[in-house]
Amino acid sequence: MSDKTEDQITREKDAVQKMVGAKSAMEAALGRIATLERAITNMNVVLDDMSKQVGDGVGYMTYNTEKNVEGFISIRKQANRVAEIGRKVL
């Protein structure tokens, strides 16, 4: 015979269900993280390849809100800058 009361058994069952839910949520979060890491890695490959294929004279005009100026930005430099951001988070 068990010394546990019905109330204790119910609390333990509830606790187990909460742990199962927490485990499922953690597995889902880990899956999303893995997906994001793969996406960032693939983006870095494309950015690195793109920066090798264009010269510094290829770019576009843009507005820099930090400096409050409009100006030309090299696609090569921009691709390298964005790829570096991706490498830092990995």
N, C-alpha and C positions, 0 to 999 in steps of 0.2 A: 504494500500500500504506500501511497505517496503522502508525504507530509504537507504538500503544497495545497493551498486553498484554490478554489475556482478563480478567485480574483487574481492571485499570483500567476496562475497559468495563463489567464487572459492577458495580463500585462506582459508576460514573456513572449506570447505569440505576437502581440502588437510590436514589441521591440524587434523581434525577428523580421517582421514585415517591413519595418522602417529601415533595418539594415539592408534588406534585399533591395528596397527602393533606392537607398543611398548608393549601393553597389552599381545598380543600373544607371543611375545618373552619372557616376564617375566614369563608367565604361563609355557612355555616350560622349562625355566631355573629352576623354582621351581620344576617341575616334575623331572628333572635330579638330582637335589639336593636330593629330597626325595628318588629316586632310589639309589643314592650313600650312603645315610644314612642307608637304609635297608641293602645294601650289606655289609657295614662296620660292622653293628650290627651282621649280620649272620656270618661274618668272625670271629668276636670276640668270638662268641659262640663256633665255631669250634676250635679256638685256645685255649680257656680256657679248653675245654674238652680234647683236645689233650695233653695239658701240665699236666693234672691230670692223664693221662693214661701211661705216660712214665717216667722212672726214670732219674735221672741226668746223669747216665752213658751212656744214649742213645744219640748219636749225630753224628756229621760228621766233617770232616776236611774241613776247608775253609781258604780263604786268606782274611785277614783284610787289606783293602787298606789304612785305616786311620793310622794304626800302622805299616803297611808295614811288616806284619808277617803272617805266616801260622800257623793255630792251630785248636784244637778241640773246637767245640761249642756244648753245650747241647741243644737238641731239646726243652726241657722244658723251659730253659732260653730264647731261641730264640722266642718261641711261646708267652711267657709272655711279652717279650719286644715288639713284633709286636702288640699284643693285646692292650698294654698300649698306643702305638701310635694311634691306632684306637679309644680308649676311649678319648684321649685328643682332637681329632678333633670333637667328637660328643658333 
